Amino acid sequence: MTRAPVLFVSHGAPTEALEVDGWTEALARFGREQPQPAAIVSISAHWVTRRTSGVTASEAPETIHDFYGFPDPLYRIQYPSPGAPALAAQIVERLERAGFPAAADPIRGLDHGTWSPLLHAWPLAEIPVVQVSLPALLPADLLRYGAALAPLRDEGILILGSGGAVHNLGEVAFDDKERGARQWAAEFDGWVRARVAELDVAALARWRAEAPHADRAHPTTEHWDPLLVAMGARLRGDAPAVIHEGFSYATLSMRSFALRS
């Protein structure tokens, strides 16, 4: 079976689900060019757990609209992908063996960190999707979390980390999506680009101490942490490939990349 890649996406604003731009076109191209994965396992910034990791186990996970104050059409979007209860049980077992308490969740659906990028990459929603919660852990443990999921790739299962390479809502230019990146944001994003290109996982784990403007780029870590999980899921022979780079609203990096053999 063909080894599936790891995909990290900076998912930007929820309205990306309604838009056509460079990021959405890049994801659509990625989905067309890849062999269709047997399933997708997603780790999103929008489902954080602090003790036991959750794993969606519904046969038909609902589309969660976990935002407010956006245009009505956004709330009508559905992404009716099938679930995969057997895969969910396998993931729970893998995480438990790696020392991460985990439990199947038969109720939880897919949040927009998962369905928004998938809507563009695989719009027919035919591929089974399981979402795994993002644990509130230190960087080294997030890398181990990704490593626990990595063997799934040899079963043709794509691992998706969905967050943001730069994510500062406090300084967003809400009135201008096309505004260029603020200098500090561009500098942090450039540091990320270089470390990913070098597969310098150790430096990425030390990002708070080593990256320029780290506290400003990520006042909270939930959009950064999926990148560490994705990097933890790398396997021998992987090379990074840029899927898209650029900014929305001055402080939301849309940097997205794949790790593939």
Contacts in CASP RR format, 6 or more apart in sequence:
PFRMAT RR
TARGET T0000
AUTHOR 0000-0000-0000
METHOD contacts of the structure
MODEL  1
MTRAPVLFVSHGAPTEALEVDGWTEALARFGREQPQPAAIVSISAHWVTR
RTSGVTASEAPETIHDFYGFPDPLYRIQYPSPGAPALAAQIVERLERAGF
PAAADPIRGLDHGTWSPLLHAWPLAEIPVVQVSLPALLPADLLRYGAALA
PLRDEGILILGSGGAVHNLGEVAFDDKERGARQWAAEFDGWVRARVAELD
VAALARWRAEAPHADRAHPTTEHWDPLLVAMGARLRGDAPAVIHEGFSYA
TLSMRSFALRS
1 38 0 8 1.000
1 154 0 8 1.000
1 155 0 8 1.000
1 156 0 8 1.000
2 35 0 8 1.000
2 156 0 8 1.000
3 153 0 8 1.000
3 154 0 8 1.000
3 156 0 8 1.000
3 235 0 8 1.000
3 260 0 8 1.000
3 261 0 8 1.000
4 35 0 8 1.000
4 37 0 8 1.000
4 38 0 8 1.000
4 152 0 8 1.000
4 153 0 8 1.000
4 155 0 8 1.000
4 156 0 8 1.000
4 157 0 8 1.000
4 158 0 8 1.000
4 159 0 8 1.000
5 34 0 8 1.000
5 153 0 8 1.000
5 158 0 8 1.000
5 258 0 8 1.000
5 259 0 8 1.000
5 260 0 8 1.000
6 153 0 8 1.000
6 158 0 8 1.000
6 159 0 8 1.000
6 160 0 8 1.000
6 161 0 8 1.000
6 230 0 8 1.000
6 233 0 8 1.000
6 234 0 8 1.000
6 238 0 8 1.000
6 258 0 8 1.000
6 259 0 8 1.000
6 260 0 8 1.000
7 30 0 8 1.000
7 121 0 8 1.000
7 158 0 8 1.000
7 159 0 8 1.000
7 160 0 8 1.000
7 161 0 8 1.000
7 230 0 8 1.000
7 243 0 8 1.000
7 256 0 8 1.000
7 257 0 8 1.000
7 258 0 8 1.000
8 160 0 8 1.000
8 161 0 8 1.000
8 162 0 8 1.000
8 163 0 8 1.000
8 226 0 8 1.000
8 227 0 8 1.000
8 230 0 8 1.000
8 231 0 8 1.000
8 256 0 8 1.000
8 257 0 8 1.000
8 258 0 8 1.000
8 259 0 8 1.000
9 27 0 8 1.000
9 117 0 8 1.000
9 160 0 8 1.000
9 161 0 8 1.000
9 162 0 8 1.000
9 163 0 8 1.000
9 164 0 8 1.000
9 243 0 8 1.000
9 256 0 8 1.000
10 163 0 8 1.000
10 164 0 8 1.000
10 165 0 8 1.000
10 166 0 8 1.000
10 167 0 8 1.000
10 223 0 8 1.000
10 252 0 8 1.000
10 253 0 8 1.000
10 254 0 8 1.000
10 255 0 8 1.000
10 256 0 8 1.000
11 45 0 8 1.000
11 112 0 8 1.000
11 113 0 8 1.000
11 116 0 8 1.000
11 117 0 8 1.000
11 162 0 8 1.000
11 163 0 8 1.000
11 164 0 8 1.000
12 23 0 8 1.000
12 163 0 8 1.000
12 164 0 8 1.000
12 167 0 8 1.000
12 248 0 8 1.000
12 252 0 8 1.000
12 254 0 8 1.000
13 248 0 8 1.000
13 249 0 8 1.000
13 252 0 8 1.000
14 67 0 8 1.000
14 70 0 8 1.000
14 74 0 8 1.000
14 112 0 8 1.000
14 116 0 8 1.000
15 70 0 8 1.000
15 71 0 8 1.000
15 74 0 8 1.000
16 23 0 8 1.000
16 24 0 8 1.000
16 116 0 8 1.000
16 120 0 8 1.000
16 248 0 8 1.000
17 74 0 8 1.000
17 77 0 8 1.000
17 112 0 8 1.000
17 115 0 8 1.000
17 116 0 8 1.000
17 119 0 8 1.000
17 120 0 8 1.000
18 71 0 8 1.000
18 73 0 8 1.000
18 74 0 8 1.000
18 77 0 8 1.000
22 244 0 8 1.000
23 244 0 8 1.000
23 246 0 8 1.000
23 248 0 8 1.000
23 254 0 8 1.000
23 256 0 8 1.000
24 120 0 8 1.000
26 243 0 8 1.000
26 244 0 8 1.000
26 256 0 8 1.000
27 117 0 8 1.000
27 120 0 8 1.000
27 121 0 8 1.000
27 243 0 8 1.000
27 244 0 8 1.000
27 256 0 8 1.000
28 120 0 8 1.000
28 121 0 8 1.000
28 123 0 8 1.000
30 121 0 8 1.000
30 243 0 8 1.000
30 258 0 8 1.000
31 121 0 8 1.000
31 122 0 8 1.000
34 158 0 8 1.000
36 122 0 8 1.000
36 127 0 8 1.000
37 127 0 8 1.000
37 156 0 8 1.000
37 157 0 8 1.000
37 158 0 8 1.000
38 127 0 8 1.000
38 128 0 8 1.000
38 155 0 8 1.000
38 156 0 8 1.000
38 157 0 8 1.000
39 84 0 8 1.000
39 87 0 8 1.000
39 127 0 8 1.000
39 128 0 8 1.000
39 129 0 8 1.000
39 130 0 8 1.000
39 156 0 8 1.000
39 157 0 8 1.000
39 158 0 8 1.000
40 81 0 8 1.000
40 118 0 8 1.000
40 122 0 8 1.000
40 127 0 8 1.000
40 128 0 8 1.000
40 129 0 8 1.000
40 130 0 8 1.000
40 157 0 8 1.000
40 158 0 8 1.000
40 159 0 8 1.000
40 160 0 8 1.000
41 87 0 8 1.000
41 91 0 8 1.000
41 129 0 8 1.000
41 130 0 8 1.000
41 131 0 8 1.000
41 132 0 8 1.000
41 149 0 8 1.000
41 152 0 8 1.000
41 157 0 8 1.000
41 158 0 8 1.000
41 159 0 8 1.000
41 160 0 8 1.000
42 110 0 8 1.000
42 113 0 8 1.000
42 114 0 8 1.000
42 118 0 8 1.000
42 129 0 8 1.000
42 130 0 8 1.000
42 131 0 8 1.000
42 132 0 8 1.000
42 159 0 8 1.000
42 160 0 8 1.000
42 161 0 8 1.000
42 162 0 8 1.000
43 131 0 8 1.000
43 132 0 8 1.000
43 133 0 8 1.000
43 134 0 8 1.000
43 146 0 8 1.000
43 159 0 8 1.000
43 160 0 8 1.000
43 161 0 8 1.000
43 162 0 8 1.000
43 226 0 8 1.000
43 229 0 8 1.000
43 230 0 8 1.000
44 111 0 8 1.000
44 113 0 8 1.000
44 114 0 8 1.000
44 131 0 8 1.000
44 134 0 8 1.000
44 161 0 8 1.000
44 162 0 8 1.000
44 163 0 8 1.000
44 226 0 8 1.000
45 113 0 8 1.000
45 134 0 8 1.000
45 162 0 8 1.000
45 163 0 8 1.000
45 164 0 8 1.000
45 167 0 8 1.000
45 222 0 8 1.000
45 223 0 8 1.000
45 225 0 8 1.000
45 226 0 8 1.000
46 66 0 8 1.000
46 111 0 8 1.000
46 112 0 8 1.000
46 113 0 8 1.000
46 222 0 8 1.000
47 54 0 8 1.000
47 108 0 8 1.000
47 111 0 8 1.000
47 131 0 8 1.000
47 133 0 8 1.000
47 134 0 8 1.000
48 133 0 8 1.000
48 134 0 8 1.000
48 135 0 8 1.000
48 136 0 8 1.000
48 222 0 8 1.000
49 133 0 8 1.000
49 134 0 8 1.000
49 135 0 8 1.000
49 136 0 8 1.000
50 135 0 8 1.000
50 136 0 8 1.000
51 101 0 8 1.000
52 101 0 8 1.000
52 102 0 8 1.000
52 103 0 8 1.000
53 95 0 8 1.000
53 100 0 8 1.000
53 101 0 8 1.000
53 102 0 8 1.000
53 103 0 8 1.000
53 132 0 8 1.000
53 133 0 8 1.000
53 135 0 8 1.000
54 102 0 8 1.000
54 103 0 8 1.000
54 104 0 8 1.000
54 105 0 8 1.000
54 108 0 8 1.000
54 132 0 8 1.000
54 133 0 8 1.000
55 88 0 8 1.000
55 91 0 8 1.000
55 92 0 8 1.000
55 95 0 8 1.000
55 102 0 8 1.000
55 103 0 8 1.000
55 104 0 8 1.000
55 105 0 8 1.000
55 130 0 8 1.000
55 131 0 8 1.000
55 132 0 8 1.000
55 133 0 8 1.000
56 83 0 8 1.000
56 88 0 8 1.000
56 104 0 8 1.000
56 105 0 8 1.000
56 108 0 8 1.000
56 109 0 8 1.000
56 110 0 8 1.000
56 129 0 8 1.000
56 130 0 8 1.000
56 131 0 8 1.000
56 132 0 8 1.000
57 85 0 8 1.000
57 88 0 8 1.000
57 89 0 8 1.000
57 104 0 8 1.000
57 105 0 8 1.000
57 106 0 8 1.000
57 130 0 8 1.000
58 83 0 8 1.000
58 85 0 8 1.000
58 106 0 8 1.000
58 107 0 8 1.000
58 108 0 8 1.000
58 109 0 8 1.000
59 82 0 8 1.000
59 83 0 8 1.000
59 85 0 8 1.000
60 80 0 8 1.000
60 82 0 8 1.000
60 83 0 8 1.000
61 81 0 8 1.000
61 83 0 8 1.000
61 108 0 8 1.000
61 109 0 8 1.000
61 110 0 8 1.000
61 129 0 8 1.000
61 131 0 8 1.000
62 109 0 8 1.000
62 110 0 8 1.000
63 77 0 8 1.000
63 78 0 8 1.000
63 79 0 8 1.000
63 80 0 8 1.000
63 109 0 8 1.000
63 110 0 8 1.000
63 115 0 8 1.000
64 109 0 8 1.000
64 110 0 8 1.000
64 111 0 8 1.000
64 112 0 8 1.000
64 115 0 8 1.000
65 74 0 8 1.000
65 75 0 8 1.000
65 77 0 8 1.000
65 112 0 8 1.000
66 111 0 8 1.000
66 112 0 8 1.000
67 74 0 8 1.000
67 112 0 8 1.000
77 115 0 8 1.000
77 119 0 8 1.000
79 110 0 8 1.000
79 115 0 8 1.000
79 118 0 8 1.000
79 119 0 8 1.000
79 125 0 8 1.000
80 125 0 8 1.000
81 110 0 8 1.000
81 115 0 8 1.000
81 118 0 8 1.000
81 125 0 8 1.000
81 126 0 8 1.000
81 127 0 8 1.000
81 128 0 8 1.000
81 129 0 8 1.000
82 126 0 8 1.000
82 128 0 8 1.000
82 129 0 8 1.000
83 128 0 8 1.000
83 129 0 8 1.000
83 130 0 8 1.000
84 128 0 8 1.000
84 129 0 8 1.000
84 130 0 8 1.000
85 104 0 8 1.000
85 106 0 8 1.000
87 128 0 8 1.000
87 130 0 8 1.000
87 157 0 8 1.000
88 104 0 8 1.000
88 130 0 8 1.000
89 104 0 8 1.000
90 152 0 8 1.000
91 102 0 8 1.000
91 130 0 8 1.000
91 132 0 8 1.000
91 149 0 8 1.000
91 152 0 8 1.000
92 102 0 8 1.000
92 103 0 8 1.000
92 104 0 8 1.000
94 148 0 8 1.000
94 149 0 8 1.000
94 151 0 8 1.000
94 152 0 8 1.000
95 101 0 8 1.000
95 102 0 8 1.000
95 132 0 8 1.000
95 145 0 8 1.000
95 148 0 8 1.000
95 149 0 8 1.000
96 102 0 8 1.000
97 148 0 8 1.000
98 144 0 8 1.000
98 145 0 8 1.000
98 147 0 8 1.000
98 148 0 8 1.000
100 135 0 8 1.000
100 145 0 8 1.000
100 148 0 8 1.000
108 131 0 8 1.000
109 131 0 8 1.000
110 129 0 8 1.000
110 131 0 8 1.000
111 131 0 8 1.000
113 162 0 8 1.000
113 163 0 8 1.000
114 129 0 8 1.000
114 131 0 8 1.000
114 160 0 8 1.000
114 162 0 8 1.000
117 160 0 8 1.000
117 162 0 8 1.000
118 125 0 8 1.000
118 129 0 8 1.000
118 160 0 8 1.000
119 125 0 8 1.000
132 149 0 8 1.000
134 222 0 8 1.000
134 225 0 8 1.000
134 226 0 8 1.000
134 229 0 8 1.000
135 141 0 8 1.000
135 142 0 8 1.000
135 145 0 8 1.000
137 145 0 8 1.000
137 225 0 8 1.000
139 204 0 8 1.000
139 205 0 8 1.000
139 206 0 8 1.000
139 207 0 8 1.000
139 228 0 8 1.000
140 205 0 8 1.000
142 225 0 8 1.000
142 228 0 8 1.000
142 229 0 8 1.000
142 232 0 8 1.000
143 201 0 8 1.000
143 205 0 8 1.000
143 228 0 8 1.000
143 229 0 8 1.000
143 231 0 8 1.000
143 232 0 8 1.000
144 232 0 8 1.000
145 229 0 8 1.000
145 232 0 8 1.000
146 159 0 8 1.000
146 229 0 8 1.000
146 230 0 8 1.000
146 232 0 8 1.000
146 233 0 8 1.000
147 232 0 8 1.000
147 233 0 8 1.000
149 159 0 8 1.000
149 229 0 8 1.000
149 233 0 8 1.000
150 159 0 8 1.000
150 232 0 8 1.000
150 233 0 8 1.000
150 234 0 8 1.000
150 235 0 8 1.000
152 159 0 8 1.000
153 159 0 8 1.000
153 233 0 8 1.000
153 235 0 8 1.000
154 235 0 8 1.000
159 230 0 8 1.000
159 233 0 8 1.000
160 230 0 8 1.000
161 226 0 8 1.000
161 227 0 8 1.000
161 229 0 8 1.000
161 230 0 8 1.000
162 226 0 8 1.000
163 222 0 8 1.000
163 223 0 8 1.000
163 224 0 8 1.000
163 226 0 8 1.000
163 227 0 8 1.000
164 223 0 8 1.000
164 224 0 8 1.000
164 226 0 8 1.000
164 227 0 8 1.000
164 252 0 8 1.000
164 253 0 8 1.000
164 255 0 8 1.000
165 188 0 8 1.000
165 189 0 8 1.000
165 192 0 8 1.000
165 224 0 8 1.000
165 227 0 8 1.000
165 253 0 8 1.000
165 254 0 8 1.000
165 255 0 8 1.000
166 181 0 8 1.000
166 185 0 8 1.000
166 188 0 8 1.000
166 189 0 8 1.000
166 192 0 8 1.000
166 217 0 8 1.000
166 218 0 8 1.000
166 247 0 8 1.000
166 251 0 8 1.000
166 252 0 8 1.000
166 253 0 8 1.000
166 255 0 8 1.000
167 217 0 8 1.000
167 218 0 8 1.000
167 223 0 8 1.000
167 224 0 8 1.000
167 251 0 8 1.000
167 252 0 8 1.000
167 253 0 8 1.000
168 185 0 8 1.000
168 216 0 8 1.000
168 217 0 8 1.000
168 218 0 8 1.000
168 219 0 8 1.000
168 251 0 8 1.000
168 252 0 8 1.000
169 251 0 8 1.000
170 219 0 8 1.000
170 251 0 8 1.000
171 182 0 8 1.000
171 216 0 8 1.000
171 250 0 8 1.000
171 251 0 8 1.000
172 249 0 8 1.000
172 250 0 8 1.000
172 251 0 8 1.000
172 252 0 8 1.000
173 179 0 8 1.000
173 249 0 8 1.000
173 250 0 8 1.000
173 251 0 8 1.000
174 249 0 8 1.000
176 249 0 8 1.000
176 250 0 8 1.000
177 248 0 8 1.000
177 249 0 8 1.000
179 247 0 8 1.000
179 249 0 8 1.000
179 250 0 8 1.000
180 247 0 8 1.000
180 250 0 8 1.000
181 189 0 8 1.000
181 246 0 8 1.000
181 247 0 8 1.000
181 250 0 8 1.000
181 251 0 8 1.000
181 253 0 8 1.000
182 250 0 8 1.000
182 251 0 8 1.000
184 212 0 8 1.000
184 213 0 8 1.000
184 216 0 8 1.000
184 217 0 8 1.000
185 213 0 8 1.000
185 216 0 8 1.000
185 217 0 8 1.000
185 247 0 8 1.000
185 250 0 8 1.000
185 251 0 8 1.000
185 253 0 8 1.000
186 247 0 8 1.000
187 212 0 8 1.000
187 213 0 8 1.000
188 211 0 8 1.000
188 212 0 8 1.000
188 213 0 8 1.000
188 214 0 8 1.000
188 216 0 8 1.000
188 217 0 8 1.000
189 217 0 8 1.000
189 245 0 8 1.000
189 246 0 8 1.000
189 247 0 8 1.000
189 253 0 8 1.000
189 255 0 8 1.000
191 210 0 8 1.000
191 211 0 8 1.000
191 212 0 8 1.000
192 204 0 8 1.000
192 211 0 8 1.000
192 227 0 8 1.000
192 253 0 8 1.000
192 255 0 8 1.000
193 242 0 8 1.000
193 245 0 8 1.000
193 255 0 8 1.000
194 200 0 8 1.000
195 203 0 8 1.000
195 204 0 8 1.000
196 204 0 8 1.000
196 231 0 8 1.000
196 240 0 8 1.000
196 257 0 8 1.000
197 240 0 8 1.000
199 231 0 8 1.000
199 234 0 8 1.000
199 238 0 8 1.000
199 240 0 8 1.000
201 231 0 8 1.000
201 232 0 8 1.000
201 234 0 8 1.000
203 210 0 8 1.000
204 227 0 8 1.000
204 228 0 8 1.000
204 231 0 8 1.000
205 228 0 8 1.000
207 214 0 8 1.000
207 224 0 8 1.000
208 214 0 8 1.000
208 215 0 8 1.000
211 217 0 8 1.000
217 224 0 8 1.000
218 224 0 8 1.000
230 259 0 8 1.000
231 259 0 8 1.000
233 259 0 8 1.000
234 259 0 8 1.000
235 259 0 8 1.000
235 261 0 8 1.000
237 261 0 8 1.000
238 259 0 8 1.000
238 260 0 8 1.000
238 261 0 8 1.000
239 259 0 8 1.000
239 260 0 8 1.000
239 261 0 8 1.000
240 257 0 8 1.000
240 258 0 8 1.000
240 259 0 8 1.000
241 257 0 8 1.000
241 258 0 8 1.000
241 259 0 8 1.000
241 260 0 8 1.000
242 255 0 8 1.000
242 256 0 8 1.000
242 257 0 8 1.000
243 256 0 8 1.000
243 257 0 8 1.000
243 258 0 8 1.000
244 254 0 8 1.000
244 255 0 8 1.000
244 256 0 8 1.000
245 253 0 8 1.000
245 254 0 8 1.000
245 255 0 8 1.000
245 256 0 8 1.000
246 253 0 8 1.000
246 254 0 8 1.000
246 255 0 8 1.000
247 253 0 8 1.000
247 254 0 8 1.000
248 254 0 8 1.000
END
